Every structure is written in structure tokens, then in C-alpha cells.
Amino acid sequence: MNSTIFRPSRAVIIGTGAVGTTTAYTLLLRKRVAEIVLIDINHDKAVGEALDMNHGLPFVGGVKVWAGDYSDCEGADIIIVTAGASQKPGETRIDLLKKNAAIFDEIVQNITKYNQDGILLIATNPVDILSYVTLKVSGFPANRVIGSGTLLDSARYRYLLGKHKHIDPRSIHAHIVGEHGDSEVPVWSLANVAGIGLEIDEEDKQKIYDSTKNAAYEIINAKGATFYAIALALDRIVTAIMQNESAVLNVSTLLQDYNGVSDVYLGVPCVVDRTGVREILNLPLNEEETILFHKSANKLKSEIASLYS
């Protein structure tokens, strides 16, 4: 008799703010997992969000949603962390660092009491540094601690390039690498459509880069928070993991001698499958891009050093 216990697929989302709830709703609509658990320090908020989604189940079905606690992390395939202090108008992602590092220390310790085998997906800003903090606190292997990285930045970049060229952004192949933030690097040398390089003058390049880099600030100033596109980005990562896709996504991962950069989390193209980050793809950056990539890495390494000094 087979005594194997069947476990339905489960995603736990920690933090029921705008990003966490929109991510949960996106996973629900697309039926990415069988179970979605919402955890928040304000349990009543999590209860309300879960109840609201449950009332829509007669229209979609197939998913169980509830407000839980850290014990529900046991057996979870993916634990998505969106909790933390939010970015305020005029505040950079790095300004959030010390506040959120302290919050994460407690969150990650609570997770690892119940789960040692799942994948930790970090979305809270500054995401690259908090992914590094999560790695150190959790003791997990680096392939199972993933930051949302520059996946959203690359999507914004592709959207703007597509708009400029009047081409569907899904047909644009282009990368933003480095920090998810002010020092991010556009890889102009490799941007292409069907293998054909994009001809864009320097003035338009600067406008596209500035619009990409400042997109979050623009949205925050207009409506207070960004959440639709990042929820779709997190859904994309979850799908690559749960369906074992071996998809290439610009997520944040621990780098070792990547274009000369080591011991820091940054967004670069990675092969993502059921194990997490299976492989890191080393982009052939040109000289200018390499210099900017090193500056981005050094900026974050300095911030990390301030946490551990």
C-alpha cells in the first residue's frame, strides 16, 4: 500500500497590502496553485481579503484561499514575501532598507520554523538587498531564494521600446540588469527584434531609460503605489516554477563572478524551473554596460555592508 501523502500545491503570501493582495488575486484568477494562504500582522485584514476572494469562487473555482499563520508555510511550494514598510512619495527604494531589513529578519525566521524545502520569492523593496538578507537569515541555498529583480523593469523597458517602434512588446527582446532601482542598467547593445538590433537615437534612448527607471516614482506620485504589473511579474515567476518551464526571466539572484561581480543579489537573466534558479545566463555586456553594472553592484554592496557592520 502506497503511504505517500498527497499535498496540493500551495503558495503563501506574506503581506496583504496592495502588492500581496493583487498577486493573490492574479494567482487565483489564473489557477496557478491549488491553495493560497494570506498572512499579515493585521490578521483581520488578511481574513477580509481571503473572504472577498472566496466570494468570487463560484465564478472561477478550483482554488482554496484562506487567512493563515506561519504554520501554514509547512509544505508550501512557494512563499512570496511582499510585507514591509511601503515606499512613500519622494522616498527611494534604498531609503527603505534598514526598516525592512529588521522586519525581514523576523519574517524569515518565522517561515523557516515550518518550511525548509520551499522557494522564497521576495518582492519587498529594496528587493535585491532584502533577497540577500533572506539568504543569510534563512540558510537556504541561493537557487531557492529569488528576488523579483529586474523582471518588471525589463517589462517596462520592452513596453516603452515597443511603443517607440510600434511593435508588440512581447516581440521585443531587451534587458534591464543590475539593481531594481536607480542604478539599473539598460542593455542597449543586445536589444533586438527577431535578432535585428534596434536603431534608436541617443536622445530617445535617454528618454526611454529615464521613463523606465522612474516609472515607479511616477505611478506612486499619481496613485500612491504600484501593484498591477508587479503582481503579473510575480505570477510569471510562480508559473515558471510550478510548471517547471525552464523560462528565462530577469530575476534577482546571488552572483559569483558574473561579469566580474560577486556576492551580491542583482537582476540578470536566469533559467527558472521547479528548483528555482537553475542557471544564470552571463550576458555579454559591452564596456560601458559593464562599468555601469559594476557601479550598480558596488552601490548595493555598500548598503549591505552598512547592515552588517
C-alpha positions as protocol buffer text, in pm:
chain_id: "A"
residue {
  index: 1
  type: MET
  ca { x: 0 y: 0 z: 0 }
}
residue {
  index: 2
  type: ASN
  ca { x: 136 y: 339 z: -100 }
}
residue {
  index: 3
  type: SER
  ca { x: 153 y: 561 z: 209 }
}
residue {
  index: 4
  type: THR
  ca { x: 267 y: 875 z: 23 }
}
residue {
  index: 5
  type: ILE
  ca { x: 69 y: 1176 z: 143 }
}
residue {
  index: 6
  type: PHE
  ca { x: -65 y: 1391 z: -140 }
}
residue {
  index: 7
  type: ARG
  ca { x: -11 y: 1762 z: -86 }
}
residue {
  index: 8
  type: PRO
  ca { x: -193 y: 2011 z: -307 }
}
residue {
  index: 9
  type: SER
  ca { x: 24 y: 2289 z: -449 }
}
residue {
  index: 10
  type: ARG
  ca { x: 38 y: 2585 z: -214 }
}
residue {
  index: 11
  type: ALA
  ca { x: 155 y: 2945 z: -233 }
}
residue {
  index: 12
  type: VAL
  ca { x: 181 y: 3151 z: 85 }
}
residue {
  index: 13
  type: ILE
  ca { x: 174 y: 3528 z: 52 }
}
residue {
  index: 14
  type: ILE
  ca { x: 309 y: 3725 z: 346 }
}
residue {
  index: 15
  type: GLY
  ca { x: 176 y: 4080 z: 345 }
}
residue {
  index: 16
  type: THR
  ca { x: -176 y: 4175 z: 237 }
}
residue {
  index: 17
  type: GLY
  ca { x: -104 y: 4522 z: 114 }
}
residue {
  index: 18
  type: ALA
  ca { x: -166 y: 4624 z: -246 }
}
residue {
  index: 19
  type: VAL
  ca { x: 109 y: 4404 z: -394 }
}
residue {
  index: 20
  type: GLY
  ca { x: 28 y: 4095 z: -187 }
}
residue {
  index: 21
  type: THR
  ca { x: -346 y: 4101 z: -247 }
}
residue {
  index: 22
  type: THR
  ca { x: -315 y: 4179 z: -618 }
}
residue {
  index: 23
  type: THR
  ca { x: -68 y: 3893 z: -652 }
}
residue {
  index: 24
  type: ALA
  ca { x: -304 y: 3658 z: -468 }
}
residue {
  index: 25
  type: TYR
  ca { x: -593 y: 3766 z: -692 }
}
residue {
  index: 26
  type: THR
  ca { x: -383 y: 3714 z: -1005 }
}
residue {
  index: 27
  type: LEU
  ca { x: -279 y: 3365 z: -892 }
}
residue {
  index: 28
  type: LEU
  ca { x: -643 y: 3290 z: -811 }
}
residue {
  index: 29
  type: LEU
  ca { x: -776 y: 3400 z: -1149 }
}
residue {
  index: 30
  type: ARG
  ca { x: -508 y: 3205 z: -1334 }
}
residue {
  index: 31
  type: LYS
  ca { x: -532 y: 2900 z: -1104 }
}
residue {
  index: 32
  type: ARG
  ca { x: -155 y: 2872 z: -1064 }
}
residue {
  index: 33
  type: VAL
  ca { x: -179 y: 2674 z: -738 }
}
residue {
  index: 34
  type: ALA
  ca { x: -448 y: 2477 z: -553 }
}
residue {
  index: 35
  type: GLU
  ca { x: -411 y: 2669 z: -227 }
}
residue {
  index: 36
  type: ILE
  ca { x: -336 y: 3033 z: -149 }
}
residue {
  index: 37
  type: VAL
  ca { x: -266 y: 3136 z: 210 }
}
residue {
  index: 38
  type: LEU
  ca { x: -262 y: 3502 z: 317 }
}
residue {
  index: 39
  type: ILE
  ca { x: -59 y: 3602 z: 622 }
}
residue {
  index: 40
  type: ASP
  ca { x: -43 y: 3950 z: 767 }
}
residue {
  index: 41
  type: ILE
  ca { x: 45 y: 4108 z: 1101 }
}
residue {
  index: 42
  type: ASN
  ca { x: -306 y: 4254 z: 1076 }
}
residue {
  index: 43
  type: HIS
  ca { x: -487 y: 3919 z: 1069 }
}
residue {
  index: 44
  type: ASP
  ca { x: -829 y: 4081 z: 1028 }
}
residue {
  index: 45
  type: LYS
  ca { x: -709 y: 4241 z: 704 }
}
residue {
  index: 46
  type: ALA
  ca { x: -595 y: 3900 z: 575 }
}
residue {
  index: 47
  type: VAL
  ca { x: -931 y: 3748 z: 677 }
}
residue {
  index: 48
  type: GLY
  ca { x: -1119 y: 4018 z: 491 }
}
residue {
  index: 49
  type: GLU
  ca { x: -910 y: 3980 z: 175 }
}
residue {
  index: 50
  type: ALA
  ca { x: -950 y: 3600 z: 178 }
}
residue {
  index: 51
  type: LEU
  ca { x: -1327 y: 3628 z: 233 }
}
residue {
  index: 52
  type: ASP
  ca { x: -1361 y: 3874 z: -54 }
}
residue {
  index: 53
  type: MET
  ca { x: -1177 y: 3634 z: -288 }
}
residue {
  index: 54
  type: ASN
  ca { x: -1375 y: 3333 z: -164 }
}
residue {
  index: 55
  type: HIS
  ca { x: -1698 y: 3506 z: -260 }
}
residue {
  index: 56
  type: GLY
  ca { x: -1573 y: 3501 z: -620 }
}
residue {
  index: 57
  type: LEU
  ca { x: -1501 y: 3126 z: -624 }
}
residue {
  index: 58
  type: PRO
  ca { x: -1840 y: 3037 z: -777 }
}
residue {
  index: 59
  type: PHE
  ca { x: -1718 y: 3226 z: -1085 }
}
residue {
  index: 60
  type: VAL
  ca { x: -1370 y: 3070 z: -1108 }
}
residue {
  index: 61
  type: GLY
  ca { x: -1349 y: 2770 z: -871 }
}
residue {
  index: 62
  type: GLY
  ca { x: -1056 y: 2536 z: -829 }
}
residue {
  index: 63
  type: VAL
  ca { x: -860 y: 2725 z: -564 }
}
residue {
  index: 64
  type: LYS
  ca { x: -880 y: 2729 z: -184 }
}
residue {
  index: 65
  type: VAL
  ca { x: -799 y: 3065 z: -21 }
}
residue {
  index: 66
  type: TRP
  ca { x: -768 y: 3138 z: 349 }
}
residue {
  index: 67
  type: ALA
  ca { x: -605 y: 3369 z: 603 }
}
residue {
  index: 68
  type: GLY
  ca { x: -350 y: 3173 z: 799 }
}
residue {
  index: 69
  type: ASP
  ca { x: -41 y: 3198 z: 1013 }
}
residue {
  index: 70
  type: TYR
  ca { x: 322 y: 3093 z: 976 }
}
residue {
  index: 71
  type: SER
  ca { x: 241 y: 2728 z: 1048 }
}
residue {
  index: 72
  type: ASP
  ca { x: 67 y: 2725 z: 707 }
}
residue {
  index: 73
  type: CYS
  ca { x: 410 y: 2767 z: 548 }
}
residue {
  index: 74
  type: GLU
  ca { x: 465 y: 2398 z: 617 }
}
residue {
  index: 75
  type: GLY
  ca { x: 459 y: 2211 z: 287 }
}
residue {
  index: 76
  type: ALA
  ca { x: 421 y: 2528 z: 80 }
}
residue {
  index: 77
  type: ASP
  ca { x: 586 y: 2520 z: -263 }
}
residue {
  index: 78
  type: ILE
  ca { x: 641 y: 2895 z: -281 }
}
residue {
  index: 79
  type: ILE
  ca { x: 637 y: 3162 z: -12 }
}
residue {
  index: 80
  type: ILE
  ca { x: 604 y: 3512 z: -154 }
}
residue {
  index: 81
  type: VAL
  ca { x: 708 y: 3796 z: 75 }
}
residue {
  index: 82
  type: THR
  ca { x: 551 y: 4133 z: -1 }
}
residue {
  index: 83
  type: ALA
  ca { x: 537 y: 4261 z: 358 }
}
residue {
  index: 84
  type: GLY
  ca { x: 729 y: 4562 z: 482 }
}
residue {
  index: 85
  type: ALA
  ca { x: 724 y: 4936 z: 501 }
}
residue {
  index: 86
  type: SER
  ca { x: 597 y: 5081 z: 174 }
}
residue {
  index: 87
  type: GLN
  ca { x: 774 y: 5332 z: -44 }
}
residue {
  index: 88
  type: LYS
  ca { x: 645 y: 5684 z: 10 }
}
residue {
  index: 89
  type: PRO
  ca { x: 642 y: 5967 z: -245 }
}
residue {
  index: 90
  type: GLY
  ca { x: 992 y: 6114 z: -273 }
}
residue {
  index: 91
  type: GLU
  ca { x: 1147 y: 5814 z: -98 }
}
residue {
  index: 92
  type: THR
  ca { x: 1396 y: 5593 z: -283 }
}
residue {
  index: 93
  type: ARG
  ca { x: 1397 y: 5214 z: -252 }
}
residue {
  index: 94
  type: ILE
  ca { x: 1725 y: 5231 z: -62 }
}
residue {
  index: 95
  type: ASP
  ca { x: 1565 y: 5461 z: 198 }
}
residue {
  index: 96
  type: LEU
  ca { x: 1351 y: 5164 z: 296 }
}
residue {
  index: 97
  type: LEU
  ca { x: 1650 y: 4943 z: 370 }
}
residue {
  index: 98
  type: LYS
  ca { x: 1701 y: 4948 z: 745 }
}
residue {
  index: 99
  type: LYS
  ca { x: 1330 y: 4949 z: 825 }
}
residue {
  index: 100
  type: ASN
  ca { x: 1262 y: 4648 z: 608 }
}
residue {
  index: 101
  type: ALA
  ca { x: 1578 y: 4453 z: 696 }
}
residue {
  index: 102
  type: ALA
  ca { x: 1463 y: 4438 z: 1059 }
}
residue {
  index: 103
  type: ILE
  ca { x: 1113 y: 4331 z: 955 }
}
residue {
  index: 104
  type: PHE
  ca { x: 1256 y: 4060 z: 728 }
}
residue {
  index: 105
  type: ASP
  ca { x: 1478 y: 3912 z: 996 }
}
residue {
  index: 106
  type: GLU
  ca { x: 1166 y: 3827 z: 1197 }
}
residue {
  index: 107
  type: ILE
  ca { x: 958 y: 3714 z: 897 }
}
residue {
  index: 108
  type: VAL
  ca { x: 1222 y: 3477 z: 760 }
}
residue {
  index: 109
  type: GLN
  ca { x: 1288 y: 3320 z: 1098 }
}
residue {
  index: 110
  type: ASN
  ca { x: 914 y: 3254 z: 1134 }
}
residue {
  index: 111
  type: ILE
  ca { x: 899 y: 3096 z: 787 }
}
residue {
  index: 112
  type: THR
  ca { x: 1195 y: 2864 z: 840 }
}
residue {
  index: 113
  type: LYS
  ca { x: 1047 y: 2725 z: 1161 }
}
residue {
  index: 114
  type: TYR
  ca { x: 794 y: 2548 z: 939 }
}
residue {
  index: 115
  type: ASN
  ca { x: 948 y: 2525 z: 592 }
}
residue {
  index: 116
  type: GLN
  ca { x: 1298 y: 2427 z: 484 }
}
residue {
  index: 117
  type: ASP
  ca { x: 1222 y: 2298 z: 135 }
}
residue {
  index: 118
  type: GLY
  ca { x: 1014 y: 2560 z: -45 }
}
residue {
  index: 119
  type: ILE
  ca { x: 1116 y: 2853 z: -263 }
}
residue {
  index: 120
  type: LEU
  ca { x: 1127 y: 3203 z: -114 }
}
residue {
  index: 121
  type: LEU
  ca { x: 1020 y: 3471 z: -360 }
}
residue {
  index: 122
  type: ILE
  ca { x: 1093 y: 3825 z: -241 }
}
residue {
  index: 123
  type: ALA
  ca { x: 911 y: 4132 z: -374 }
}
residue {
  index: 124
  type: THR
  ca { x: 957 y: 4389 z: -94 }
}
residue {
  index: 125
  type: ASN
  ca { x: 1189 y: 4680 z: -171 }
}
residue {
  index: 126
  type: PRO
  ca { x: 1480 y: 4723 z: -182 }
}
residue {
  index: 127
  type: VAL
  ca { x: 1431 y: 4378 z: -328 }
}
residue {
  index: 128
  type: ASP
  ca { x: 1792 y: 4289 z: -414 }
}
residue {
  index: 129
  type: ILE
  ca { x: 1924 y: 4366 z: -67 }
}
residue {
  index: 130
  type: LEU
  ca { x: 1629 y: 4203 z: 108 }
}
residue {
  index: 131
  type: SER
  ca { x: 1680 y: 3891 z: -103 }
}
residue {
  index: 132
  type: TYR
  ca { x: 2042 y: 3884 z: 18 }
}
residue {
  index: 133
  type: VAL
  ca { x: 1922 y: 3933 z: 378 }
}
residue {
  index: 134
  type: THR
  ca { x: 1673 y: 3648 z: 329 }
}
residue {
  index: 135
  type: LEU
  ca { x: 1951 y: 3422 z: 202 }
}
residue {
  index: 136
  type: LYS
  ca { x: 2166 y: 3490 z: 508 }
}
residue {
  index: 137
  type: VAL
  ca { x: 1885 y: 3458 z: 762 }
}
residue {
  index: 138
  type: SER
  ca { x: 1719 y: 3151 z: 607 }
}
residue {
  index: 139
  type: GLY
  ca { x: 2026 y: 2941 z: 538 }
}
residue {
  index: 140
  type: PHE
  ca { x: 1853 y: 2824 z: 218 }
}
residue {
  index: 141
  type: PRO
  ca { x: 2061 y: 2752 z: -94 }
}
residue {
  index: 142
  type: ALA
  ca { x: 2075 y: 3055 z: -323 }
}
residue {
  index: 143
  type: ASN
  ca { x: 1875 y: 2891 z: -601 }
}
residue {
  index: 144
  type: ARG
  ca { x: 1570 y: 2881 z: -370 }
}
residue {
  index: 145
  type: VAL
  ca { x: 1587 y: 3246 z: -262 }
}
residue {
  index: 146
  type: ILE
  ca { x: 1473 y: 3458 z: -555 }
}
residue {
  index: 147
  type: GLY
  ca { x: 1404 y: 3829 z: -584 }
}
residue {
  index: 148
  type: SER
  ca { x: 1161 y: 3974 z: -836 }
}
residue {
  index: 149
  type: GLY
  ca { x: 1469 y: 4161 z: -960 }
}
residue {
  index: 150
  type: THR
  ca { x: 1453 y: 4350 z: -1289 }
}
residue {
  index: 151
  type: LEU
  ca { x: 1174 y: 4141 z: -1440 }
}
residue {
  index: 152
  type: LEU
  ca { x: 930 y: 4430 z: -1407 }
}
residue {
  index: 153
  type: ASP
  ca { x: 1193 y: 4687 z: -1513 }
}
residue {
  index: 154
  type: SER
  ca { x: 1263 y: 4481 z: -1825 }
}
residue {
  index: 155
  type: ALA
  ca { x: 888 y: 4464 z: -1896 }
}
residue {
  index: 156
  type: ARG
  ca { x: 862 y: 4843 z: -1865 }
}
residue {
  index: 157
  type: TYR
  ca { x: 1165 y: 4878 z: -2093 }
}
residue {
  index: 158
  type: ARG
  ca { x: 1015 y: 4644 z: -2352 }
}
residue {
  index: 159
  type: TYR
  ca { x: 680 y: 4824 z: -2333 }
}
residue {
  index: 160
  type: LEU
  ca { x: 844 y: 5160 z: -2399 }
}
residue {
  index: 161
  type: LEU
  ca { x: 1063 y: 5022 z: -2678 }
}
residue {
  index: 162
  type: GLY
  ca { x: 757 y: 4861 z: -2836 }
}
residue {
  index: 163
  type: LYS
  ca { x: 564 y: 5185 z: -2809 }
}
residue {
  index: 164
  type: HIS
  ca { x: 853 y: 5376 z: -2970 }
}
residue {
  index: 165
  type: LYS
  ca { x: 887 y: 5123 z: -3254 }
}
residue {
  index: 166
  type: HIS
  ca { x: 514 y: 5044 z: -3290 }
}
residue {
  index: 167
  type: ILE
  ca { x: 583 y: 4675 z: -3221 }
}
residue {
  index: 168
  type: ASP
  ca { x: 410 y: 4442 z: -2973 }
}
residue {
  index: 169
  type: PRO
  ca { x: 633 y: 4447 z: -2660 }
}
residue {
  index: 170
  type: ARG
  ca { x: 617 y: 4067 z: -2649 }
}
residue {
  index: 171
  type: SER
  ca { x: 827 y: 4068 z: -2966 }
}
residue {
  index: 172
  type: ILE
  ca { x: 1090 y: 4299 z: -2816 }
}
residue {
  index: 173
  type: HIS
  ca { x: 1394 y: 4123 z: -2667 }
}
residue {
  index: 174
  type: ALA
  ca { x: 1563 y: 4359 z: -2422 }
}
residue {
  index: 175
  type: HIS
  ca { x: 1704 y: 4351 z: -2071 }
}
residue {
  index: 176
  type: ILE
  ca { x: 1740 y: 4576 z: -1771 }
}
residue {
  index: 177
  type: VAL
  ca { x: 2005 y: 4432 z: -1538 }
}
residue {
  index: 178
  type: GLY
  ca { x: 2151 y: 4527 z: -1201 }
}
residue {
  index: 179
  type: GLU
  ca { x: 1960 y: 4687 z: -917 }
}
residue {
  index: 180
  type: HIS
  ca { x: 1582 y: 4707 z: -923 }
}
residue {
  index: 181
  type: GLY
  ca { x: 1614 y: 5079 z: -872 }
}
residue {
  index: 182
  type: ASP
  ca { x: 1802 y: 5393 z: -957 }
}
residue {
  index: 183
  type: SER
  ca { x: 2127 y: 5229 z: -1075 }
}
residue {
  index: 184
  type: GLU
  ca { x: 1963 y: 4977 z: -1308 }
}
residue {
  index: 185
  type: VAL
  ca { x: 2138 y: 4923 z: -1641 }
}
residue {
  index: 186
  type: PRO
  ca { x: 1970 y: 4911 z: -1985 }
}
residue {
  index: 187
  type: VAL
  ca { x: 2147 y: 4664 z: -2213 }
}
residue {
  index: 188
  type: TRP
  ca { x: 2114 y: 4859 z: -2537 }
}
residue {
  index: 189
  type: SER
  ca { x: 2381 y: 4652 z: -2711 }
}
residue {
  index: 190
  type: LEU
  ca { x: 2162 y: 4339 z: -2709 }
}
residue {
  index: 191
  type: ALA
  ca { x: 1813 y: 4490 z: -2756 }
}
residue {
  index: 192
  type: ASN
  ca { x: 1656 y: 4344 z: -3070 }
}
residue {
  index: 193
  type: VAL
  ca { x: 1351 y: 4235 z: -3263 }
}
residue {
  index: 194
  type: ALA
  ca { x: 1388 y: 3899 z: -3440 }
}
residue {
  index: 195
  type: GLY
  ca { x: 1764 y: 3924 z: -3390 }
}
residue {
  index: 196
  type: ILE
  ca { x: 1779 y: 4267 z: -3556 }
}
residue {
  index: 197
  type: GLY
  ca { x: 1928 y: 4543 z: -3340 }
}
residue {
  index: 198
  type: LEU
  ca { x: 1713 y: 4845 z: -3259 }
}
residue {
  index: 199
  type: GLU
  ca { x: 1814 y: 5173 z: -3417 }
}
residue {
  index: 200
  type: ILE
  ca { x: 1727 y: 5449 z: -3170 }
}
residue {
  index: 201
  type: ASP
  ca { x: 1895 y: 5787 z: -3142 }
}
residue {
  index: 202
  type: GLU
  ca { x: 2068 y: 5886 z: -2818 }
}
residue {
  index: 203
  type: GLU
  ca { x: 1805 y: 6139 z: -2714 }
}
residue {
  index: 204
  type: ASP
  ca { x: 1524 y: 5884 z: -2743 }
}
residue {
  index: 205
  type: LYS
  ca { x: 1738 y: 5624 z: -2565 }
}
residue {
  index: 206
  type: GLN
  ca { x: 1776 y: 5858 z: -2269 }
}
residue {
  index: 207
  type: LYS
  ca { x: 1402 y: 5930 z: -2261 }
}
residue {
  index: 208
  type: ILE
  ca { x: 1317 y: 5558 z: -2269 }
}
residue {
  index: 209
  type: TYR
  ca { x: 1569 y: 5479 z: -1996 }
}
residue {
  index: 210
  type: ASP
  ca { x: 1451 y: 5767 z: -1775 }
}
residue {
  index: 211
  type: SER
  ca { x: 1088 y: 5660 z: -1818 }
}
residue {
  index: 212
  type: THR
  ca { x: 1180 y: 5301 z: -1732 }
}
residue {
  index: 213
  type: LYS
  ca { x: 1386 y: 5394 z: -1426 }
}
residue {
  index: 214
  type: ASN
  ca { x: 1137 y: 5649 z: -1294 }
}
residue {
  index: 215
  type: ALA
  ca { x: 818 y: 5454 z: -1369 }
}
residue {
  index: 216
  type: ALA
  ca { x: 757 y: 5353 z: -1008 }
}
residue {
  index: 217
  type: TYR
  ca { x: 803 y: 5710 z: -883 }
}
residue {
  index: 218
  type: GLU
  ca { x: 560 y: 5838 z: -1146 }
}
residue {
  index: 219
  type: ILE
  ca { x: 295 y: 5583 z: -1050 }
}
residue {
  index: 220
  type: ILE
  ca { x: 345 y: 5633 z: -675 }
}
residue {
  index: 221
  type: ASN
  ca { x: 310 y: 6009 z: -714 }
}
residue {
  index: 222
  type: ALA
  ca { x: -8 y: 5959 z: -916 }
}
residue {
  index: 223
  type: LYS
  ca { x: -189 y: 5690 z: -717 }
}
residue {
  index: 224
  type: GLY
  ca { x: 20 y: 5600 z: -412 }
}
residue {
  index: 225
  type: ALA
  ca { x: 152 y: 5254 z: -504 }
}
residue {
  index: 226
  type: THR
  ca { x: 242 y: 5019 z: -789 }
}
residue {
  index: 227
  type: PHE
  ca { x: 83 y: 4675 z: -784 }
}
residue {
  index: 228
  type: TYR
  ca { x: -79 y: 4553 z: -1108 }
}
residue {
  index: 229
  type: ALA
  ca { x: 237 y: 4499 z: -1312 }
}
residue {
  index: 230
  type: ILE
  ca { x: 447 y: 4361 z: -1024 }
}
residue {
  index: 231
  type: ALA
  ca { x: 165 y: 4113 z: -948 }
}
residue {
  index: 232
  type: LEU
  ca { x: 181 y: 3995 z: -1310 }
}
residue {
  index: 233
  type: ALA
  ca { x: 560 y: 3967 z: -1282 }
}
residue {
  index: 234
  type: LEU
  ca { x: 533 y: 3757 z: -965 }
}
residue {
  index: 235
  type: ASP
  ca { x: 267 y: 3543 z: -1133 }
}
residue {
  index: 236
  type: ARG
  ca { x: 510 y: 3487 z: -1421 }
}
residue {
  index: 237
  type: ILE
  ca { x: 781 y: 3365 z: -1181 }
}
residue {
  index: 238
  type: VAL
  ca { x: 538 y: 3139 z: -995 }
}
residue {
  index: 239
  type: THR
  ca { x: 424 y: 2989 z: -1325 }
}
residue {
  index: 240
  type: ALA
  ca { x: 781 y: 2919 z: -1437 }
}
residue {
  index: 241
  type: ILE
  ca { x: 845 y: 2741 z: -1108 }
}
residue {
  index: 242
  type: MET
  ca { x: 521 y: 2545 z: -1072 }
}
residue {
  index: 243
  type: GLN
  ca { x: 514 y: 2435 z: -1436 }
}
residue {
  index: 244
  type: ASN
  ca { x: 889 y: 2360 z: -1444 }
}
residue {
  index: 245
  type: GLU
  ca { x: 919 y: 2578 z: -1753 }
}
residue {
  index: 246
  type: SER
  ca { x: 1293 y: 2650 z: -1765 }
}
residue {
  index: 247
  type: ALA
  ca { x: 1187 y: 3001 z: -1862 }
}
residue {
  index: 248
  type: VAL
  ca { x: 1443 y: 3280 z: -1893 }
}
residue {
  index: 249
  type: LEU
  ca { x: 1343 y: 3560 z: -1654 }
}
residue {
  index: 250
  type: ASN
  ca { x: 1534 y: 3860 z: -1523 }
}
residue {
  index: 251
  type: VAL
  ca { x: 1513 y: 3775 z: -1154 }
}
residue {
  index: 252
  type: SER
  ca { x: 1744 y: 3874 z: -869 }
}
residue {
  index: 253
  type: THR
  ca { x: 1988 y: 3602 z: -766 }
}
residue {
  index: 254
  type: LEU
  ca { x: 2322 y: 3562 z: -592 }
}
residue {
  index: 255
  type: LEU
  ca { x: 2603 y: 3635 z: -836 }
}
residue {
  index: 256
  type: GLN
  ca { x: 2951 y: 3485 z: -829 }
}
residue {
  index: 257
  type: ASP
  ca { x: 3198 y: 3622 z: -1087 }
}
residue {
  index: 258
  type: TYR
  ca { x: 2922 y: 3747 z: -1314 }
}
residue {
  index: 259
  type: ASN
  ca { x: 3099 y: 3994 z: -1544 }
}
residue {
  index: 260
  type: GLY
  ca { x: 3339 y: 4036 z: -1252 }
}
residue {
  index: 261
  type: VAL
  ca { x: 3067 y: 4085 z: -987 }
}
residue {
  index: 262
  type: SER
  ca { x: 3035 y: 3856 z: -684 }
}
residue {
  index: 263
  type: ASP
  ca { x: 2849 y: 3815 z: -352 }
}
residue {
  index: 264
  type: VAL
  ca { x: 2553 y: 4037 z: -428 }
}
residue {
  index: 265
  type: TYR
  ca { x: 2195 y: 3987 z: -547 }
}
residue {
  index: 266
  type: LEU
  ca { x: 2118 y: 4161 z: -877 }
}
residue {
  index: 267
  type: GLY
  ca { x: 1869 y: 4116 z: -1157 }
}
residue {
  index: 268
  type: VAL
  ca { x: 2006 y: 3919 z: -1452 }
}
residue {
  index: 269
  type: PRO
  ca { x: 1857 y: 3665 z: -1696 }
}
residue {
  index: 270
  type: CYS
  ca { x: 1817 y: 3327 z: -1524 }
}
residue {
  index: 271
  type: VAL
  ca { x: 1670 y: 2991 z: -1618 }
}
residue {
  index: 272
  type: VAL
  ca { x: 1385 y: 2939 z: -1372 }
}
residue {
  index: 273
  type: ASP
  ca { x: 1228 y: 2596 z: -1315 }
}
residue {
  index: 274
  type: ARG
  ca { x: 1088 y: 2382 z: -1032 }
}
residue {
  index: 275
  type: THR
  ca { x: 1420 y: 2405 z: -845 }
}
residue {
  index: 276
  type: GLY
  ca { x: 1420 y: 2786 z: -852 }
}
residue {
  index: 277
  type: VAL
  ca { x: 1710 y: 2947 z: -1035 }
}
residue {
  index: 278
  type: ARG
  ca { x: 1861 y: 2654 z: -1225 }
}
residue {
  index: 279
  type: GLU
  ca { x: 2114 y: 2854 z: -1423 }
}
residue {
  index: 280
  type: ILE
  ca { x: 2241 y: 3211 z: -1451 }
}
residue {
  index: 281
  type: LEU
  ca { x: 2296 y: 3337 z: -1806 }
}
residue {
  index: 282
  type: ASN
  ca { x: 2603 y: 3554 z: -1847 }
}
residue {
  index: 283
  type: LEU
  ca { x: 2512 y: 3841 z: -2079 }
}
residue {
  index: 284
  type: PRO
  ca { x: 2798 y: 3966 z: -2299 }
}
residue {
  index: 285
  type: LEU
  ca { x: 2778 y: 4328 z: -2184 }
}
residue {
  index: 286
  type: ASN
  ca { x: 2980 y: 4590 z: -2370 }
}
residue {
  index: 287
  type: GLU
  ca { x: 3240 y: 4801 z: -2191 }
}
residue {
  index: 288
  type: GLU
  ca { x: 3007 y: 5085 z: -2094 }
}
residue {
  index: 289
  type: GLU
  ca { x: 2738 y: 4847 z: -1972 }
}
residue {
  index: 290
  type: THR
  ca { x: 2993 y: 4650 z: -1770 }
}
residue {
  index: 291
  type: ILE
  ca { x: 3112 y: 4969 z: -1596 }
}
residue {
  index: 292
  type: LEU
  ca { x: 2753 y: 5066 z: -1510 }
}
residue {
  index: 293
  type: PHE
  ca { x: 2678 y: 4711 z: -1391 }
}
residue {
  index: 294
  type: HIS
  ca { x: 2979 y: 4725 z: -1157 }
}
residue {
  index: 295
  type: LYS
  ca { x: 2861 y: 5062 z: -1024 }
}
residue {
  index: 296
  type: SER
  ca { x: 2518 y: 4916 z: -954 }
}
residue {
  index: 297
  type: ALA
  ca { x: 2674 y: 4618 z: -774 }
}
residue {
  index: 298
  type: ASN
  ca { x: 2910 y: 4836 z: -569 }
}
residue {
  index: 299
  type: LYS
  ca { x: 2624 y: 5062 z: -463 }
}
residue {
  index: 300
  type: LEU
  ca { x: 2427 y: 4767 z: -324 }
}
residue {
  index: 301
  type: LYS
  ca { x: 2732 y: 4602 z: -169 }
}
residue {
  index: 302
  type: SER
  ca { x: 2799 y: 4924 z: 20 }
}
residue {
  index: 303
  type: GLU
  ca { x: 2442 y: 4926 z: 153 }
}
residue {
  index: 304
  type: ILE
  ca { x: 2468 y: 4558 z: 252 }
}
residue {
  index: 305
  type: ALA
  ca { x: 2796 y: 4628 z: 433 }
}
residue {
  index: 306
  type: SER
  ca { x: 2624 y: 4900 z: 636 }
}
residue {
  index: 307
  type: LEU
  ca { x: 2371 y: 4643 z: 756 }
}
residue {
  index: 308
  type: TYR
  ca { x: 2632 y: 4400 z: 878 }
}
residue {
  index: 309
  type: SER
  ca { x: 2888 y: 4648 z: 1017 }
}
